[in-house]
Amino acid sequence: MKINTLTTYDVYNYGASLQAYALQQYLINLGHQVEIINYQPDYLTRKYDYKWVNPESKLSRYALTRFVYRIMKYLQRKTTMGRKRVFDEFNHQVLKETATKYTSCDAICQNPPQADLYLVGSDQVWNVFYEAGRDPVFYLDFVKKGYKASYAASFSYLDIDSENKARIKTSLDTFDAVSVREVHGLAILKDMEIEGTWVLDPVFLLSAEQWEEMMVPTAFTEDYLLIYDFEGNQELKLFAKEYARRHNLKIYAIADTYPLLYADKNFMKAGPKEFVSMIYHCKAFISNSFHGTAFSILFNKPVFVFNRHRHKVNSRMQSLMTLFGLNDCILTSQKEWEVAYDYHFNFSYINSIKETELVKSKAFIDNLLMKCSKESL
């Protein structure tokens, strides 16, 4: 069967690339021909263009501020070229993309890729806080023929206005099956009178052994605590330093643009493979990254989560941690730290939950593929 998946994957984000790989690889392992639709609209790519200045920003008001901003952005981009290269290699060589690159909704509507099944998801493709969540393409409106479904699509943003809800309902009413990644997504679907299934993020579809096959070799000789912090969270820093001290661990950090000064080592050029490998070999993981947390759970690593403040995306993390009984590891105040330093992780229980939910998630895919296969005969 020919399957096209659709997600936001080429955005230099570890989770975006890895969840795209996981779903594609799982379907390929089942014997299907799978390509990710190479959809790169302007709103996904322009922030990587140092010449682009957000017209709504105060910086765009004057020629001088625009010029200075572009210079600073260019210099910043130069420092991240190594990281960009390994991402490009993964996204355009490891992932299997459609030969045609689509840069707009009009372009894909005029010449849509052909497949038996179109699968949108995972990640925050339906988050209306972002432009992708308001783009008809991510609701498969361009599909004229073939099965349409979602796998682990995420609304993430809870406060969806009535206008967006009506638009989303109109699109999802044309789907043959809908699944979401967070439990609150079911409530949103119910409000729209859409039947949905709660499934695991695609990264769980591959076993730890399968992920190990794609990792890069490491030469770490010391035990380390791994940090991945989107926002320079000061509380995360304080907790990490004390946790490392009590457990006699070095602090390693995966950093995107600026190094963490309190870390013993910063890894500024890590790609998706390195990201998975470093989580796999760490002694504990502290972050505000959804997919970093998911991999920690998959690899049975002690994991502690700090909420993000700049984006309204914490509900997805709460759903994940609640599922695995790890709410106590979401650290929202310093009162919780003393227990967290020596928290006992019941990985037998965590693994049993994972296996139970994995059966349901794979059953959703199997049923979808079976229906699609019958329809194609």
N, C-alpha and C positions, 0 to 999 in steps of 0.2 A: 504494500500500500504506500502511496505517496502522501507524505505528511509535511505540511508547512507550519512551523511554529512562529509566533510573533511575540516579541518582548523588547524592552529597552536594554540592549546588551552592550553596545559599543559606546559606553559613556565613562570609561576609565574608572569603573567601580568594581571592586572584587566580587561582591554578591551578585551584581547584574551579570557579569561574565560567567560566573560559576553556576548559577541557577539555570542559565541558558544552556550551558554545556551539559548539565545533569539531565535535563529533560530530553535533549536531543540524543544523548548517548544511551539513555534508558530505552528510548524508542528504537534506536538503531540496533541495540542488543536484542530486541524482540524480532528483528528481521525486516524492519521497514526502511524505506528510503526517506530520509528526513533532511530538510533544509530550513534554516532560519531565514525568514524574510528580511532582506537587507534594507530596512526602512530607516532612513536617516533624515528626518525633517529638520528644517532650520533651527527650530527651538531646542533640538537635542545637540546640535553641533556648534552653534554660534558662540557658546561660552568658551570654546577652545580656540576661537579666533581672537587674537589679542587686539585686533582693530575694533571689535564690537564693543560698544558701550551701551548698557541698558538705558533706553530712552527715558525710563521713569526714574532713573537715578539722578541725584543732585549733581553728580559728576558730569552729566551730559549737557548741563546748561551753558557752559562756557568752553570756548576753544582751548584755552590754556589747561583747564582741568581735564578735558578729554585727552589732550596730548600727553600730559603727565601720567594719567591713568594707563594709557596705552604703552608707554615706556615701561612702567612698573610691571604691567601684565606680561609684556614681552620678556623681561628679565626673569620673572617668575617661571614662565614657560620654559626658558632655557635650562633652569635648574631641575625641571621634571622630565626632560627628554628621555633619560634612561628608563624611567618608569613607563613612560608612554610607549617606548619601543617594545618592551616585553608584553604590554597589553595588546599592542597592534599585532604582534606575532601570534598571540593566543586567539584574539578575536577573528583574525583573518586567515589563520592557517590551521588552528586546531578546530575551531568551529566551522561548520559547513554552511555557507551562506548561499542565497540565490545569486545567480550570475548577474541579474539585474539589480541595480541599486536604485531605490525609490527615494526621492527627496521631498515629496509632497503628497498630500491626500489626493490631489487631482491626478498625479502621475500614476499612483497605484490603482486608482479607480479606472483609468483609461486603459491600462495594460496589466491587469492583475495576474499574479503567478497562479499556475494551475496545480491543483492538488485534490486528493480525495477527501482529506481532512485538514481543517485549519484549526490550530490550537493557540489561543492567546493566553499569555501568562508565562511564568509567575511574576513576582515582584509587583511594584506599585503601579501597574499599568492602568488601574481605574481610580487612582488618587486624583480627585478633581482639584486639589490644591496645586497640582502640577499640570502643565499643558497636555501631557500625554493622556491624562484622565479625562480631558475634554476633546480629544481628537477622535473623530469617527472611525479612524483606521483601527484603533485599539479595541473597538467594539465590532470589528470585522464587517463593517458596512460595505466594504469593497467587494466582498465575496458574492458572486453571482450564482455559482454552482458548487456543490460539495457540502460536506458536513461542517458545522461550526460548533466549537466548544471552547471552554476555558479550562485551564488546569492551574489551580492555586493562585488565581488572580487576586490581587489585593486592592481593596478600597483605601485601607490605612486611615485616611482622613474620615472621621466619623460624621462630621456636620455637613452633610450633603444637602444643598438647597433643593427646593421643590422643582425648579426648572431643570437642574441637572438630573434629578431622579427621574423625571418624566422622560427625558432624552435617553437616559441609560436603559430604562424599562423598555422603550420602543425597540432599541437595538437587541437587548437580551431576549426579548420575546421571539426573536428569529433563531436563537441558538438551539441546538439539539441537546446540549447538556451544559450545565454550569457548575463549576466547583470553585471554591474560594479558599484562601490560605488561613484566614483568621475566623474565629468563632463569631465575632461581631459582624463579619461579612454575611453570615446567614441571616442575622436580624435585618440587615439592610435589604437583602434579597426578599425576605418575607414581607417587608413593608412595600415592596414593589410587586408582590404576588408572583415572584419568580422562585421556582423550586431549585434548591442548591445543595451541594455536598461539601462538607468540610474535609480538606485533604492536607497532607503534609507538603511542605516546600519541596521542590524537586531535588534539592541536594540530598534528601533522605532516601531518594529512590536508588541511589548507588550505595553499595556497602562500603565500610571503611577499607576493606581490602581492594575494592575497585578504585577508590580514591588514592590509595597508596601507590597504585600502578602509574598514576599520572604525576606524582610528586617529583620534585627535583631532589637530587642527593643533598644532604646537609652534612656539615662538618662541625656541629656544635659539640663542645667538650664539657660544657657546664650546664647545670640545671637552671632553667630560666622561667620567669613569669613574663607572659606576652601581653603587651598593651596595644590596642588599636583604638585611638580616641579621635573622633571627628571634630571635637569642639574645644580641645584644650581644657577639659573639665578639671578644675582645681581640686574638687573633692575626690575625683577618681585618682588624681595624682597622690594625694595624702594617703588614701587607702592602699594604693599600690605599693608605696614606699614602706608602709608598716607591714603589709602582708609579706613582701619580699624579705624584710628584715627577720620576721618571725619564722619564716620557712627556709631561710638561708638560700634565697634565690637571687640570681641576677635579674635585672629588668631589661628586657628587649622590647623595642617598639617598632612597629611598622608605621612609617610616617609617609604622608603623601607629599607635602610641600616643605614643612618646617620640622626639624628634629625636636624631639622632646628632650630638654636639657637634663632632666632627672634620670633619663634612661642610661644604662651602661652601654648599650649599643642601639643605634638607629639603623633601620633598613629602609633606604630611600628609593631603591630601585626594584622592590619586590613586585612580581607580577602575580597573576592568579594562582599559578602552580606553587610559587614560593609561599603565598598566603596560606594555602591549605597545608603545606608541608610544615610551616612554622607552628601552626595550631596543633598539628598532629604530634609534634615533638615537645611541646611545652608542658610544664608542670601545672600551670593554671593560666586562665585567660580572663582579662578584665577589659571591658569595652562598652561602647554604646552602638555596636554594629550588630544588626539583626543576623546576617549570615555568618559572621564570626561566631556569634553565640550558637547558632544552629550547628556549625561544624564542631564546636566544643562539646555539645551534647552528643552528637554522633560519635565522636572520638572518646567519649567518657572522660572529659577534662573538667576539673573544678572551674566554674565560670561565674563571674559576678558582673552585673549589669548596672550601668548608670544611665538614667534617662537623658534624652537629648532635649535641648531647650530652644534651638533655633528653628526646628521643623516639627510639625504636628504629626509625628510618626510613631509615638511610643505605644500606641494600642497594639501594634503588630508584635512588639516585644512582649507585652503583657500576655497576649494570647499564647505565644510560644512557651513562655516560662510557666504559665498556669497549666498548660497541657501536661508538662513534665513534672509538675509538683515542685517547681523551683521559685515560687514567688518570694521566698525569703532571701533569694540571691539578687533581687532587684533592690539596690541600696538607695533609698530615697532620703535617708537622714543618718547622721553619725551615730545615733543611738543603736542602729542595727549592726554597726561594724564589729563590735566585740564578739558577737555570736558568729559573724561571717568569717572571722580570721581562722576559726577552727571548725567550720561547718562540715558536717558529715554528709557526703553525697552518696545516696543509695542508688548506685548505678544498675543494680539488678532490677530495681523498680523502674528506673528510667528506661532501661532497655526493653522491659516488658511492655511499657506504654508505646515505645517506638515500634515494636514489632506488631502490636495490635493495630495501631494507626496505619502502619505500612500496608497491612493486608487490605484495609479499607481503601487506601489511596490507589493501590495497584488494581483493586477490583473496579474502581471507577474507570481507570484507563482501559482495562480489559473489556468491560461492558461497552464502552464507547467504541473501541476498535471492532468489536464483534458486530455491533449495529451498523457501523459504517461499512464493514466488509460485506454484510448481507445486502445493503443498499446498492453497493457497487456491482453486485452480480447481475 
